[in-house]
Amino acid sequence: ETEAVPDQPDMAIARQVLCISAFLSLPHTHSQPLRYSVAEEGESGSVVGNVAEDAGLAPAQLSARRARLASEDGRQLFRLELGTGRLVLAERLDREELCGQAATCTLPFELVLTNPLQFLRVEVAVEDINDHAPVFPEEQVTVNIPEPGNPGSRFPLEGARDLDIGSNNIQAYSISPENEYFSVSFGNRSKGDKYVELVLQKLLDREEKAEMHFSLIATDGGVPPKSGITQIQIVVLDANDNVPVFTQEQYVGKVLENAPEGSVVLRVVAADLDEGSNGEISYHFSQGVSQSDSAFVIDSISGEIKVTKPLDFEAVEKYEFNVRARDGGGLSAICKVLVEVVDVNDNAPELVVSTFSNPLPENALPGTVVALFAVRDRDSGANGKISCALEDQLSFSLRPAYKNYYELVTVSTLDREETAQYLLSVTAADAGSPPLTTTQTFTVDISDVNDNAPVFNQTSYTMYVYENNVPTVLVGAVSAADADVGPNAKVTYSLVPVHPTKEPPCSCMSVNSKNGDVFVLRPLDYEQVKQIKVLVSASDAGSPPLSANVTVHVVVVDENDNAPLVLYPSQDSSPPSSELVPMSAEAGYLVTKVVAVDADSGQNSWLSYHLLRATDPGLFVVGAQSGEVRLRRPVTERDAVKQKLVVLVRDSGQPPLSATASLSVLLLSDFSDVRLPHSSLATEGEVDSLTMYLIISLVFVSLLFLASMAAFISHKVCKRKELKGGHVLCDAGNFQSGLMDAAAAGTLPHPYCYEISLTTGSGNSEFKFLKPILPSLPPQHCTMGRGTDTEQDFTCDPATLENVAPDNPGMLSAEQFNGL
């Protein structure tokens, strides 16, 4: 222990006491406090002790563990130097102001360390120095003493007051100048009260000396000592030889601190054996230095002491003052009055926050200390007993820490996206009746941690772009949201490979990193690329960043940018190939089919066919959907042998595109002409000659056929008369032979026969191919009759056949004939 010299109060270091006992490790504090002492009136900045060294801590640990000083009353009388670990005075200390007349003055406080939480109890004893001189209540005191006075009589005086304690308090009284009549007596009564009395040494004679004056000096024990002086005036009186006597040397009363003004606390009583005015007693307060009796008033006649102003137990717990009883002759007596103030529950609990961590990260572990606070109540007894409670909270709880300290800690994981702010109400209640409460609200903000990846508003995106687009065309946008806030919620977009090990994403695509707009950077061709699949990544700005991916399908929409392509007939051959059509072809005869394709899709690839030009436009027709070229009507001799057609192939796009197909058609009477080289048909004159030859051949064959038919019919008519029922059987064999003859002429193939219908008034004859018949047709009976006036039919009568067939096995039945 090192101690400053008491007579040097202005020194920088007054006193320092090392730690008294070893420290024991407990969860939050040492079992024994660190004790120091310091002289009062030390300058601010004076060193009290080295807390870090005494607590076994390195100075660096104080900063790392955020060391701080905390006191129950919130006063910061000391300061901790984190760099050195020294405890120094924060301001000048006045022991009398801090502790009054208490025998000891100890200032307790806590050294609070965090991470982990630890309390160190520190007590600093403020040592008294002789900084106050004794002070008498009055500068002059008049003492009336009746003559002659008995030697040894004692006359009480108001003693001086010295705010210092111990040896620095009053140690002696003396009279100056000394005289033969009086001496001073100073001592302690049985109850510890000090008294000062004048002792009469010899008889007084008013006529010799009516008044005396001297000084009463009070001296303390300081070094150097200090003293106080009051002037004593002795007035010698006649014949009042009895002084008032109190019934008690000390009166004790109690009063509630909320007692109304005018309430009677107690009554003092004194008696005087004299009569008349010498026996009439009046009561008065003897004013003290502290003026503490100003809260009371005494009735000078009755001696009742009453309350004059509101009392406060927390400010003053008891009042001590003297009451003087004076008789009419000037004699007086003094008694001591002690008034104890009784505490009532008039102070609500106080909650003093020492540490409060805000905001709190959402990934804080359960058990994290959010706040450290102390509770206190200025009342005493049950009125000062406090309990704390936290309103319903599932995520936080209260935990006693040390003495009247509590910790507000987390008990579960936090999620800022679920709850961004907590309002925690801590209620402190005392045990008074009725109890008083105080509520402290802690607003705990939860700071964001990057624990949420961006989330796209769609699972995938499909965007469309027309082919042949302009560069950097906007085709759509992706959007992702992040439940975090601040940088953790700032989303940026980028393209990433669909598979990390493969090549980078298509260079024809781009995404705006800020707003997610998707662009196509260069023109696309639907015929080459119909769809582009890219992977867009959304990343936040957290540390580490979190990301999410989404697939974007960019569908290329076809435009009508490809004209139809004719596959058949080929337009590259020179001269173009010719289609052969027999002269006997009927209407609807399929000449050829134009085949074309379109590289576009959808409606742009729907093709339609139209006859654009033809040598004889009325002869051909083109199927609009199929592209089939057919005869609109039968071929006539007037039609040119070589027909040139131009077919327009057009798609359905907007605007439509088209192509033409040129083809050549040869009208032939006999397909044997096909053997002719194409060079013989190359000129128009050669075609005309061939047509002439065909016409001549056809006329000749027709005349020969007609002659044969006429002979055949005449023959049948002659035979007819011989048949019953007017029927004439015609020999199928002859008919067949006639046909064979006609065929031999080179006009008809052998396996076919013709059905001839001649129409009156018509210049043309219609020929129909029949199904092939058997090589040897059995004889048949045919009839010729007139169906109408304008038409002759060559038929075989089924009835006749039915009659004939049973008798002639070589004849066909009607069913067989009809089947043929």
C-alpha positions in Angstrom: 0.0 0.0 0.0 1.3 3.4 -1.0 -0.2 6.5 0.7 0.0 10.2 -0.3 1.1 12.6 2.4 -2.1 13.9 4.0 -1.0 17.5 4.1 -0.5 17.7 0.3 -4.0 17.4 -1.1 -3.1 18.9 -4.5 -0.5 16.3 -5.4 -1.2 14.3 -8.6 -1.1 11.0 -6.9 -2.6 10.9 -3.4 -2.7 7.3 -2.4 -2.6 3.9 -4.0 -3.4 0.6 -2.4 -2.6 -2.7 -4.1 -5.1 -5.5 -4.4 -5.8 -7.1 -1.0 -6.7 -10.7 -1.9 -6.1 -13.1 -4.8 -8.7 -13.3 -7.5 -10.8 -16.4 -7.9 -12.2 -17.2 -11.3 -16.0 -17.2 -11.4 -18.3 -17.1 -14.4 -18.7 -13.3 -14.3 -16.7 -11.8 -11.4 -14.0 -12.3 -8.8 -15.1 -13.4 -5.4 -13.1 -10.5 -3.8 -13.1 -7.0 -5.1 -10.1 -4.9 -6.0 -9.6 -2.4 -3.2 -7.8 0.9 -3.5 -7.7 4.1 -1.5 -7.3 7.6 -2.5 -7.2 10.9 -0.6 -9.9 13.3 -1.2 -9.4 16.5 -3.2 -7.0 14.8 -5.6 -6.6 16.4 -9.0 -8.4 15.0 -12.0 -6.1 12.5 -13.7 -4.5 11.3 -10.5 -3.6 7.6 -10.6 -5.6 5.4 -8.2 -4.1 2.0 -9.2 -3.3 -0.3 -12.1 -6.4 -2.4 -12.6 -5.1 -4.4 -15.5 -2.0 -5.5 -13.5 -3.9 -6.3 -10.3 -6.5 -8.3 -12.3 -3.9 -10.2 -14.2 -4.9 -8.7 -17.5 -2.7 -7.4 -20.3 -3.5 -3.8 -21.3 -4.3 -5.0 -24.8 -7.0 -7.2 -23.4 -8.8 -4.2 -22.1 -9.4 -2.7 -25.5 -10.0 -6.1 -27.1 -12.7 -6.9 -24.5 -14.2 -3.4 -24.5 -13.5 -2.8 -20.9 -15.6 -0.1 -19.2 -16.5 1.1 -15.7 -20.1 0.9 -14.5 -21.6 2.1 -11.3 -25.0 1.7 -9.8 -25.8 5.4 -9.5 -24.4 6.1 -13.0 -21.7 8.6 -11.7 -18.4 8.4 -13.5 -15.9 9.5 -10.8 -13.1 7.4 -12.2 -11.7 6.8 -15.7 -10.0 3.7 -17.1 -7.0 4.2 -19.4 -7.3 1.3 -21.8 -3.7 1.8 -23.1 -2.1 1.4 -19.7 -4.8 -0.3 -17.5 -4.5 2.5 -14.9 -7.5 3.7 -12.9 -7.4 7.5 -12.6 -9.6 10.2 -11.1 -12.2 11.6 -13.5 -12.9 14.6 -11.3 -11.9 16.1 -7.9 -13.4 14.1 -5.0 -14.9 15.6 -1.9 -15.4 13.0 0.8 -17.8 15.2 2.7 -20.0 15.7 -0.3 -19.9 12.0 -1.2 -20.3 10.4 2.2 -21.1 13.2 4.7 -20.1 12.3 8.2 -19.9 8.5 7.6 -17.0 6.9 9.3 -15.9 5.3 6.0 -16.4 6.4 2.4 -16.2 3.6 -0.1 -17.1 4.1 -3.7 -18.0 0.7 -5.3 -18.2 0.1 -9.1 -17.7 -2.7 -11.6 -15.1 -3.2 -14.3 -17.1 -4.8 -17.1 -15.4 -7.0 -19.7 -17.1 -8.6 -22.8 -16.2 -11.4 -25.0 -16.5 -13.3 -22.7 -18.6 -11.3 -20.2 -16.8 -10.8 -16.9 -17.3 -8.5 -13.9 -14.6 -7.2 -11.6 -15.7 -5.5 -8.4 -13.7 -2.5 -7.6 -13.9 -0.5 -4.3 -12.1 2.8 -3.8 -11.9 4.2 -0.3 -11.8 8.0 -0.1 -9.6 9.0 2.7 -10.3 12.1 4.7 -7.8 15.0 4.7 -8.0 18.0 7.0 -9.7 20.3 4.6 -12.4 21.7 6.9 -12.0 23.9 10.0 -14.4 23.6 13.0 -17.3 26.0 12.6 -19.6 27.1 15.5 -23.3 27.5 14.8 -23.2 31.1 16.0 -20.6 33.7 15.9 -21.5 34.9 19.4 -23.2 33.1 22.3 -24.7 34.8 25.3 -24.9 32.8 28.5 -26.9 34.2 31.4 -25.8 33.0 34.8 -27.6 34.0 38.0 -25.5 35.2 40.8 -23.8 34.0 42.8 -23.6 30.7 41.0 -22.3 27.5 42.5 -18.7 26.6 41.6 -18.8 23.5 39.5 -22.1 24.5 37.8 -22.1 23.5 34.1 -23.6 25.5 31.3 -24.0 23.6 28.0 -22.9 25.2 24.8 -23.5 24.4 21.1 -20.4 22.6 20.0 -18.6 23.4 16.8 -19.1 21.2 13.7 -16.2 19.8 11.7 -17.0 18.0 8.4 -13.8 16.0 8.6 -13.8 12.7 10.5 -11.4 10.9 12.8 -8.3 12.7 13.9 -9.2 15.5 11.6 -12.3 16.2 13.6 -12.5 18.4 16.7 -10.1 17.2 19.4 -10.1 20.0 22.0 -11.8 23.2 23.2 -10.0 26.1 24.9 -10.8 29.5 26.3 -8.9 32.6 25.2 -7.9 34.5 27.1 -8.0 32.3 30.1 -9.9 33.6 33.1 -10.4 32.6 36.7 -14.2 32.2 36.5 -14.7 29.6 33.7 -13.1 26.6 32.1 -14.4 24.4 29.3 -15.3 20.7 29.5 -15.4 18.6 26.3 -16.2 14.9 26.1 -18.5 12.1 24.9 -21.6 10.9 26.6 -22.6 7.3 27.1 -24.4 7.2 23.8 -21.4 8.6 21.9 -22.7 12.2 21.7 -20.2 14.9 22.2 -20.8 17.8 24.6 -19.2 21.2 25.3 -19.9 22.9 28.6 -18.7 25.9 30.5 -17.7 25.0 34.1 -18.0 27.8 36.7 -14.9 27.9 38.8 -15.7 30.6 41.4 -18.7 32.6 42.7 -20.0 35.4 40.6 -20.7 38.8 41.8 -22.9 40.9 39.4 -22.0 44.1 41.2 -18.3 43.3 40.8 -18.5 42.1 37.2 -21.8 42.1 35.4 -20.5 40.8 32.1 -17.5 38.8 30.8 -16.2 38.3 27.3 -13.9 35.6 26.0 -13.4 33.3 23.0 -14.2 29.6 22.8 -11.8 27.9 20.4 -12.4 24.5 18.9 -9.3 22.8 17.5 -9.1 19.7 15.3 -6.3 17.1 15.1 -5.1 17.7 11.6 -1.6 18.5 10.7 -1.4 21.4 10.8 -4.5 21.8 13.0 -7.4 24.0 12.1 -9.6 25.8 14.5 -12.9 27.7 14.8 -13.8 30.5 17.2 -17.0 31.8 18.7 -17.4 34.7 21.1 -18.9 34.0 24.5 -20.7 36.7 26.4 -21.4 36.0 30.1 -24.2 38.0 31.7 -24.6 37.7 35.4 -28.2 37.6 36.5 -30.0 37.9 39.8 -31.9 35.2 41.7 -32.9 32.7 38.9 -31.1 29.8 40.3 -32.9 26.9 38.6 -32.3 26.0 35.0 -34.9 24.2 32.8 -34.6 20.4 32.7 -35.8 18.2 29.8 -37.6 15.0 30.5 -35.2 13.2 28.1 -31.7 13.9 27.1 -32.5 12.7 23.5 -35.8 12.5 21.7 -36.4 10.1 18.9 -39.3 10.4 16.4 -40.3 8.8 13.2 -42.2 10.3 10.2 -43.3 9.0 6.9 -41.5 10.7 4.0 -44.8 11.5 2.4 -46.2 13.1 5.6 -48.1 16.3 4.7 -46.9 19.6 5.8 -47.9 20.5 9.4 -47.7 16.9 10.6 -46.5 16.6 14.3 -43.4 14.5 14.6 -42.9 14.7 18.4 -43.0 17.0 21.4 -40.2 17.9 23.7 -40.9 18.8 27.3 -38.8 20.7 29.9 -39.6 21.8 33.5 -38.3 24.6 35.6 -38.6 24.7 39.4 -38.7 28.5 39.5 -41.9 30.4 39.7 -43.2 33.3 37.7 -41.3 34.4 34.7 -38.3 32.4 35.8 -40.3 29.3 35.4 -41.9 30.1 32.0 -40.1 28.0 29.3 -39.9 28.7 25.6 -38.5 26.3 23.0 -36.2 27.1 20.2 -34.1 25.3 17.7 -30.3 25.6 18.1 -29.3 26.2 14.5 -26.7 23.8 13.2 -24.2 24.2 10.4 -26.0 21.9 7.9 -29.4 23.7 8.4 -31.0 20.3 8.3 -33.7 21.3 10.7 -35.2 23.7 8.1 -37.6 20.9 7.3 -39.2 21.2 10.7 -40.6 23.9 13.0 -41.1 23.9 16.7 -43.9 25.5 18.6 -42.2 27.7 21.2 -44.9 27.2 23.8 -45.9 23.5 23.4 -42.6 22.1 22.1 -44.3 20.3 19.2 -42.0 19.7 16.2 -43.9 19.8 12.9 -43.0 19.1 9.3 -42.7 22.2 7.2 -41.9 20.8 3.7 -42.0 17.5 1.9 -39.5 15.0 3.1 -37.4 12.6 0.9 -36.1 9.4 2.5 -33.7 8.9 -0.4 -32.2 12.4 0.2 -32.0 12.4 4.0 -32.8 9.4 6.1 -32.7 11.1 9.4 -32.4 14.6 10.9 -30.4 15.5 14.1 -30.8 18.9 15.8 -30.8 20.4 19.2 -33.7 22.1 21.0 -33.0 24.8 23.6 -35.5 25.3 26.5 -35.1 28.8 28.0 -36.9 30.1 31.1 -37.9 33.7 31.7 -34.9 34.4 33.7 -32.5 33.5 30.8 -31.5 30.1 32.0 -31.6 27.4 29.3 -31.1 23.7 28.7 -30.4 21.8 25.5 -31.7 18.4 24.4 -31.0 16.4 21.2 -33.7 15.5 18.8 -33.4 12.6 16.2 -36.1 12.4 13.6 -36.0 9.2 11.4 -37.7 9.4 8.0 -39.6 6.2 7.2 -39.4 5.1 3.6 -42.5 4.7 1.5 -42.7 3.2 -1.9 -42.5 6.5 -3.8 -39.7 5.7 -6.2 -40.1 3.5 -9.2 -37.2 1.1 -10.2 -34.6 2.6 -12.4 -32.9 0.7 -15.3 -29.4 1.8 -16.3 -28.1 0.4 -19.6 -24.4 -0.3 -19.6 -24.0 -2.0 -22.9 -26.4 -2.3 -25.9 -25.4 -4.0 -29.2 -27.5 -2.6 -32.0 -27.9 -3.6 -34.8 -27.6 -7.3 -34.3 -26.5 -9.5 -37.2 -29.1 -12.1 -38.2 -26.6 -14.9 -37.9 -25.9 -14.2 -34.3 -25.6 -17.4 -32.3 -28.1 -18.2 -29.5 -26.8 -16.8 -26.3 -25.4 -13.6 -27.8 -25.6 -10.7 -25.3 -27.7 -7.9 -26.7 -27.8 -5.6 -23.7 -26.3 -5.4 -20.2 -28.2 -3.3 -17.7 -28.5 -2.7 -14.0 -31.6 -2.1 -12.0 -31.9 -0.1 -8.8 -34.5 1.4 -6.5 -33.8 4.3 -4.2 -36.3 3.0 -1.8 -35.3 0.5 0.9 -36.4 -2.8 2.3 -39.2 -4.5 0.3 -39.8 -1.2 -1.5 -36.3 -1.5 -3.0 -36.4 -5.2 -3.9 -36.6 -5.4 -7.7 -37.6 -8.2 -10.1 -37.2 -8.0 -13.9 -39.3 -9.6 -16.6 -39.3 -9.6 -20.4 -42.6 -9.5 -22.2 -43.5 -12.5 -24.3 -40.6 -13.0 -26.6 -39.6 -16.3 -28.3 -36.3 -15.1 -29.6 -34.8 -13.3 -26.5 -34.7 -13.8 -22.7 -33.3 -12.2 -19.6 -30.5 -13.7 -17.6 -29.1 -12.6 -14.2 -25.5 -11.6 -14.6 -24.1 -10.3 -11.3 -25.8 -8.7 -8.3 -28.4 -6.3 -9.8 -27.1 -6.7 -13.4 -29.1 -8.5 -16.1 -28.2 -9.7 -19.6 -30.6 -9.6 -22.5 -29.6 -12.5 -24.7 -30.8 -14.3 -27.8 -32.3 -17.8 -27.4 -32.9 -18.8 -31.0 -31.7 -18.0 -34.5 -32.8 -14.8 -36.1 -34.1 -14.1 -39.6 -34.1 -10.5 -40.8 -36.3 -11.4 -43.7 -39.0 -12.7 -41.2 -38.6 -10.0 -38.6 -36.3 -7.0 -39.3 -36.8 -5.3 -35.9 -37.7 -6.3 -32.4 -39.3 -4.1 -29.7 -38.2 -5.7 -26.4 -40.0 -4.4 -23.3 -38.2 -5.1 -20.0 -40.3 -4.4 -17.0 -38.7 -3.8 -13.5 -41.1 -4.0 -10.6 -40.4 -3.5 -6.9 -42.0 -5.4 -4.0 -43.7 -2.4 -2.5 -47.5 -2.2 -1.9 -48.7 -1.2 -4.3 -45.7 -2.1 -6.5 -44.2 0.4 -8.8 -42.9 -0.6 -12.2 -40.6 0.8 -14.9 -40.5 -0.4 -18.5 -37.5 0.0 -20.7 -37.9 -0.7 -24.4 -35.0 -1.9 -26.4 -35.3 -1.5 -30.2 -33.1 -4.2 -31.7 -32.6 -3.8 -35.4 -31.5 -7.0 -37.2 -28.7 -6.3 -39.7 -28.8 -8.3 -42.9 -26.5 -11.2 -43.7 -26.3 -12.5 -47.2 -28.3 -15.7 -46.6 -30.7 -15.5 -49.5 -29.9 -16.1 -53.1 -31.7 -14.2 -55.8 -35.0 -15.8 -57.0 -36.3 -15.3 -60.5 -40.0 -14.5 -61.0 -40.3 -17.4 -63.5 -38.8 -20.9 -63.6 -37.9 -20.3 -67.2 -38.3 -17.6 -69.9 -39.4 -17.9 -73.5 -38.7 -14.9 -75.7 -39.3 -14.4 -79.4 -37.3 -12.5 -82.1 -38.0 -12.2 -85.8 -35.3 -13.4 -88.0 -33.2 -10.8 -89.9 -33.5 -8.7 -86.8 -31.5 -5.5 -86.4 -28.4 -5.9 -84.2 -28.8 -5.4 -80.4 -32.5 -5.8 -80.5 -34.3 -6.1 -77.1 -36.2 -9.4 -76.9 -37.3 -9.4 -73.3 -36.0 -9.2 -69.8 -35.4 -11.5 -66.8 -36.1 -10.3 -63.3 -34.8 -11.7 -60.0 -35.5 -10.5 -56.5 -33.3 -11.0 -53.4 -34.9 -11.0 -49.9 -31.8 -9.5 -48.4 -31.2 -5.7 -48.3 -28.4 -3.3 -49.2 -25.5 -4.8 -51.2 -26.7 -8.3 -50.4 -29.9 -7.6 -52.4 -28.2 -5.8 -55.3 -28.6 -8.2 -58.2 -26.5 -8.3 -61.3 -27.1 -10.5 -64.3 -24.7 -12.4 -66.6 -24.7 -15.2 -69.1 -23.1 -18.5 -68.0 -22.4 -21.7 -69.9 -25.2 -24.2 -69.7 -22.7 -26.8 -68.7 -19.6 -25.4 -66.9 -17.2 -27.7 -68.8 -18.5 -26.7 -72.2 -17.9 -23.7 -74.4 -19.0 -20.3 -73.3 -22.6 -19.1 -74.0 -23.6 -18.0 -77.5 -21.9 -14.7 -78.5 -25.0 -13.6 -80.3 -26.8 -13.0 -77.0 -26.2 -10.5 -74.2 -27.9 -9.5 -71.0 -27.8 -6.1 -69.2 -26.1 -6.7 -65.9 -28.2 -4.1 -64.1 -31.8 -4.6 -65.3 -31.8 -8.1 -66.9 -32.7 -6.9 -70.4 -31.9 -9.6 -73.0 -30.5 -8.5 -76.3 -29.8 -10.3 -79.6 -26.5 -8.9 -80.9 -26.6 -9.9 -84.5 -29.2 -10.8 -87.2 -30.5 -14.4 -87.0 -31.6 -16.7 -89.8 -34.5 -18.9 -88.9 -33.4 -21.5 -91.6 -30.1 -21.9 -89.7 -31.1 -21.3 -86.1 -34.6 -21.9 -84.9 -34.0 -21.6 -81.1 -31.2 -20.4 -78.8 -30.9 -21.7 -75.3 -28.9 -19.6 -72.8 -28.4 -19.7 -69.1 -28.7 -16.4 -67.2 -27.2 -16.1 -63.8 -28.4 -13.6 -61.1 -25.8 -12.8 -58.5 -26.0 -10.6 -55.4 -23.3 -8.3 -54.1 -22.9 -10.1 -50.8 -19.7 -11.7 -49.5 -19.6 -14.4 -50.5 -22.1 -13.7 -53.3 -25.0 -16.0 -53.9 -26.5 -16.7 -57.3 -29.3 -18.5 -59.1 -29.7 -19.5 -62.7 -32.6 -19.6 -65.1 -32.9 -20.9 -68.6 -33.9 -18.5 -71.4 -35.3 -19.9 -74.6 -35.0 -17.4 -77.5 -37.3 -18.6 -80.3 -36.5 -17.3 -83.7 -39.8 -16.4 -85.5 -39.8 -17.1 -89.2 -40.2 -14.3 -91.8 -41.1 -14.8 -95.4 -37.6 -14.4 -96.7 -37.3 -17.5 -98.9 -39.0 -17.8 -102.3 -40.4 -21.2 -103.3 -38.0 -23.6 -104.9 -39.3 -25.8 -107.8 -38.0 -29.3 -107.5 -40.0 -30.8 -110.4 -39.9 -30.3 -113.2 -36.3 -29.3 -113.1 -35.7 -25.8 -114.4 -32.0 -26.4 -115.0 -32.4 -28.8 -118.0 -32.0 -27.3 -121.5 -34.1 -27.9 -123.4 -36.7 -28.7 -120.7 -38.2 -32.1 -120.6 -41.7 -32.6 -122.1 -44.7 -34.3 -120.7 -46.6 -36.7 -123.1 -50.3 -36.7 -123.2 -52.3 -38.9 -125.5 -54.8 -37.3 -127.8 -57.4 -39.5 -126.3 -57.0 -38.2 -122.8 -60.2 -37.1 -121.1 -60.8 -34.1 -118.9 -59.1 -34.4 -115.5 -56.2 -36.4 -117.0 -53.1 -36.0 -114.8 -50.4 -34.5 -117.1 -47.8 -33.9 -114.4 -47.3 -32.5 -110.9 -45.3 -29.5 -110.0 -43.3 -30.1 -106.9 -41.9 -27.1 -104.9 -40.7 -26.5 -101.4 -40.2 -23.4 -99.3 -37.4 -23.1 -96.7 -39.7 -21.0 -94.5 -42.1 -22.5 -92.0 -45.7 -22.1 -91.0 -47.8 -19.9 -93.2 -44.8 -18.7 -95.0 -44.3 -22.2 -96.4 -47.8 -22.8 -97.5 -47.6 -23.0 -101.3 -50.3 -22.4 -103.9 -50.1 -23.2 -107.6 -51.5 -21.0 -110.4 -51.4 -21.3 -114.1 -49.6 -18.2 -115.2 -49.3 -18.7 -119.0 -50.2 -21.5 -121.4 -50.3 -22.0 -125.2 -53.9 -22.9 -124.8 -55.1 -21.6 -121.4 -58.4 -23.4 -121.6 -56.9 -26.8 -122.0 -55.1 -27.1 -118.6 -55.9 -26.5 -115.0 -53.5 -26.5 -112.1 -54.5 -27.7 -108.6 -54.0 -24.8 -106.3 -52.9 -26.9 -103.3 -51.5 -30.1 -105.0 -49.7 -28.6 -108.0 -51.2 -31.2 -110.2 -51.5 -30.2 -113.9 -54.6 -31.8 -115.4 -56.6 -31.4 -118.5 -59.5 -29.1 -118.2 -61.2 -30.6 -121.2 -60.5 -33.4 -123.7 -57.9 -32.8 -126.3 -59.1 -31.9 -129.8 -57.4 -32.0 -133.1 -57.4 -28.2 -133.1 -55.1 -28.2 -130.1 -51.4 -27.6 -130.8 -49.3 -30.7 -130.5 -46.8 -28.9 -128.2 -48.1 -26.9 -125.3 -46.0 -24.6 -123.2 -47.1 -23.9 -119.7 -45.8 -21.5 -117.0 -46.9 -22.4 -113.5 -46.7 -19.8 -110.7 -45.8 -21.1 -107.3 -46.5 -18.6 -104.5 -46.2 -18.9 -100.7 -48.7 -17.4 -98.2 -46.3 -15.0 -96.5 -46.8 -11.2 -96.2 -45.7 -10.1 -98.7 -45.9 -13.3 -100.7 -42.9 -14.6 -102.6 -43.2 -16.7 -105.8 -41.4 -18.7 -108.4 -42.3 -20.0 -111.8 -42.0 -23.5 -113.3 -41.9 -23.8 -117.1 -42.9 -27.1 -118.6 -43.7 -28.5 -122.1 -46.5 -30.9 -123.0 -46.7 -33.0 -126.2 -50.1 -34.2 -127.3 -49.5 -37.5 -129.1 -52.0 -39.9 -130.8 -49.6 -42.8 -130.4 -47.0 -43.1 -127.7 -44.8 -44.8 -130.2 -43.9 -41.3 -131.4 -42.1 -41.0 -128.1 -39.3 -42.9 -129.7 -38.6 -40.0 -132.0 -35.7 -38.1 -131.0 -36.3 -34.9 -129.3 -34.4 -33.1 -132.0 -37.2 -34.0 -134.5 -39.6 -32.1 -132.4 -37.4 -29.3 -131.8 -39.0 -26.9 -134.3 -42.5 -25.7 -134.8 -42.6 -26.8 -138.4 -41.7 -30.4 -137.5 -44.5 -30.4 -134.9 -47.0 -29.2 -137.5 -46.0 -32.0 -139.9 -46.3 -34.6 -137.3 -49.8 -33.4 -136.4 -50.8 -33.6 -140.0 -49.7 -37.2 -140.2 -51.5 -38.1 -137.0 -54.7 -36.6 -138.3 -54.5 -38.5 -141.6 -53.8 -41.8 -139.8 -56.7 -41.2 -137.4 -59.1 -40.4 -140.2 -58.1 -43.5 -142.1 -58.4 -45.8 -139.2 -61.8 -44.3 -138.3 -63.2 -44.8 -141.8 -62.0 -48.4 -141.9 -63.5 -49.0 -138.5 -66.9 -47.5 -139.6 -66.9 -49.6 -142.7 -66.3 -52.7 -140.7 -69.0 -51.8 -138.2 -71.5 -51.2 -141.0 -70.8 -54.5 -142.6 -71.1 -56.2 -139.2 -74.4 -54.5 -138.4 -75.9 -55.4 -141.8 -74.9 -58.9 -141.3 -76.5 -59.0 -137.9 -79.7 -57.4 -139.2 -80.1 -60.2 -141.7 -79.7 -62.9 -139.1 -82.1 -61.2 -136.8 -85.1 -62.2 -138.8 -84.4 -65.8 -138.2 -84.5 -65.4 -134.4 -87.6 -65.7 -132.4 -88.9 -62.6 -130.7 -87.2 -60.4 -133.3 -83.7 -60.8 -131.9 -80.7 -61.3 -134.0 -77.7 -63.1 -132.6 -74.4 -61.8 -133.4 -71.4 -63.9 -133.3 -69.0 -62.7 -130.8 -66.3 -64.4 -132.7 -67.1 -62.3 -135.8 -67.3 -59.3 -133.7 -64.0 -60.1 -132.2 -62.6 -60.8 -135.6 -63.9 -57.4 -136.7 -62.2 -55.8 -133.9 -59.1 -57.8 -134.6 -59.2 -56.5 -138.1 -59.5 -53.0 -137.0 -56.7 -53.6 -134.6 -54.6 -55.1 -137.4 -54.9 -51.8 -139.2 -52.8 -50.3 -136.3 -55.5 -48.3 -134.7 -56.4 -50.3 -131.6 -54.5 -52.7 -129.3 -55.7 -56.3 -129.4 -56.9 -56.8 -125.9 -59.4 -53.9 -126.0 -62.8 -53.4 -127.5 -64.7 -50.1 -127.9 -68.1 -49.1 -126.9 -69.4 -46.7 -129.4 -72.0 -44.1 -128.8 -73.0 -42.0 -131.7 -74.9 -38.9 -130.9 -77.0 -37.2 -133.5 -76.0 -33.7 -134.4 -72.5 -34.1 -133.0 -69.4 -34.0 -135.0 -67.4 -35.8 -132.5 -67.5 -39.4 -131.3 -66.7 -40.4 -127.8 -64.4 -43.5 -127.2 -64.2 -45.3 -124.0 -61.7 -47.9 -123.0 -63.1 -51.1 -121.7 -61.5 -53.6 -119.5 -59.3 -56.2 -121.1 -61.4 -59.1 -122.4 -60.4 -62.8 -122.7 -58.3 -63.7 -125.7 -61.1 -66.1 -127.0 -64.4 -64.6 -126.3 -67.3 -67.1 -126.7 -69.9 -66.3 -129.2 -72.4 -63.7 -128.0 -75.7 -62.5 -129.2 -75.9 -58.7 -129.5 -78.7 -56.6 -130.5 -78.8 -53.1 -131.9 -81.8 -51.1 -131.0 -82.7 -47.4 -130.9 -83.0 -46.2 -127.4 -84.0 -42.7 -128.4 -84.5 -40.6 -131.5 -81.1 -39.1 -131.2 -78.9 -41.9 -129.9 -78.1 -45.4 -131.1 -76.7 -47.9 -128.6 -74.9 -51.0 -129.4 -75.8 -53.4 -126.7 -76.1 -57.0 -126.0 -79.5 -58.1 -124.6 -79.1 -59.8 -121.3 -82.4 -61.5 -121.7 -81.4 -63.0 -124.9 -78.2 -64.1 -123.4 -80.1 -65.8 -120.6 -82.2 -67.7 -123.0 -79.3 -68.8 -125.1 -76.7 -69.5 -122.4 -78.3 -72.6 -121.0 -78.5 -74.3 -124.4 -75.2 -73.2 -125.6 -72.3 -73.9 -123.2 -70.1 -71.7 -125.3 -72.2 -68.6 -124.7 -71.7 -66.2 -121.7 -74.6 -65.8 -119.3 -76.1 -62.4 -118.7 -74.3 -62.1 -115.3 -71.0 -63.0 -116.9 -71.5 -60.5 -119.7 -72.5 -57.7 -117.4 -69.5 -58.5 -115.3 -67.4 -58.0 -118.4 
